[in-house]
Amino acid sequence: MSNANLKDKIAIVTGGAQGLGQAICERLAREGCHVVVVDVNEEGAKATASQITRATGRRVTGRKVDVTQEPQVQALFDDTAKEFGHVDIVVANAAILIAEPIAEADAEKWRAVMNVNLFGYFLVTKHACRTMKQQRSGSIININSKSGKKGSAANSAYAASKFGGIGHTQSVALEMAPFNVRCNAICPGNLLDSPLWTHPEKGLFVQYLRAGKVSGAKTLDDVRQAYINQVPMKRGCSYDDVCNAVIFLASDQSSYITGIALSVTGGQEMN
């Protein structure tokens, strides 16, 4: 346990069944939170919840929610507030990434990325704010990306969604400040050891090599090394790096911080 003072706080994490979202759920539970693990993969969400409960003794539940469907998102917040009495922390982590050169980009795939990453974030923050405004407290954290601060070749849908997410974060922060509700974004660097990157069929190493995103790259290792070379600290971002930022922004240690987009990039992005 840290000194972040999160004991018995109620947290909702979208996209929580695997990868970074799963790591965030586990870390919040280890810091003392009770957690609602949200994912379109109901089996994965419930399995993750059971695993974390066994490991931490915290109350962790899994729930199937499609963040692009407002009735499901509204029910999530209504049911959580009814069950636990309040919602203290919301981590909007659900996202997809489809990398394609702009001239060949499939319009429906482009729309799908915007739908999950930006419209989904809007729905989650809308209903988080509806709940938190009444209780006059809460912390909303958008898991964004360094691609929300700098354009990304062959990746326009993802970058556009993440730029939009930062604008939405800042707007919500301004609107909700009078109600003691904070809204911040975290912009991780490249999680090079995560399934998002390493999946043998759909991972970003495969996607980026296929899309020609890295000039001169012939192998997956070439793509990996190219991304490491871009980082002043010469390593990829880890789940712990991101979770440390989540815990800080979720806790009262950051009570005077709202509307920021915190770069966790090893120096790759410094603004």
Buried (B, 14 or more C-beta within 10 A) or exposed (E): EBEBEBEEBBBBBBBBBBBBBBBBBBBBBBBBBBBBBBBBBBEBBBBBBBBBBEEBEBBBBBBBBBBBEBEBBBBBBEEBBEEBEBBBBBBBBBBBBBBBEEEEBEEEEBEBBBBBBBBBBBBBBBBBBEBBBEBEBBBBBBBBBBBBBBEBBBBBBBBBBBBBBBEBBBEBBEEBEEBBBBBBBBBBBBBBBBBBBBBEEEBBBBBBBEBEBBEEBEEBEEBBEBBBEBBEEEEBBBBEBBBBBBBBBBBEBBEEBBBBBBBBBBEBBEE
